[in-house]
């Protein structure tokens, strides 16, 4: 026991931090999801408040993430998606990575995931007979895919990128088909 007692202590401490990160990750993702819902409803102020809360949770997570930084990638991607979608819906602008305040991988993941929300927004405009607004939303989808679609990196570096690009392309083609009708 003498050989591993210090290791055991360190790993038990790391496990406690991991458990805390998992709980906080769920909280951050939940806040981002609620923000996206509020953005769809046009409640931009509430959506912004929820994203502020999520940012605070992420900052708290970062304090406990030493050696577990990989645990932050998913909630940061959800946060980026929420920030990008709110900016497009409210301001008619795609946030840059710097403006979103996240790293490379979470930004790209969030940007591509945002295409699904944009497709839904476009369909809502079509349902209301607002074809011009639907076309504006579609243009955002096209721009995102034109920039993020051709990227290619090792799956070891960005395991979800290829799948998210494929899903984004499917959203784009489905949206194009509905817009043409």
Buried (B, 14 or more C-beta within 10 A) or exposed (E): EEEEEEEEEEEEEBEEBBEBBEEBBEBBBBBBBBBBBBBBEEBBEBBBBBBEBBBEBBEBBBEBBEEBEEBBBBBBBBBBBBBBBBBBBBEEEBBEBEEBBBBEBBBBBBBBBBBBBBBBBBBBBBEEEBEEBBEBBBEBBBEBBEEBBEEEEEEEEBEBBEEBBEBBBEBBEEBEEBBEE
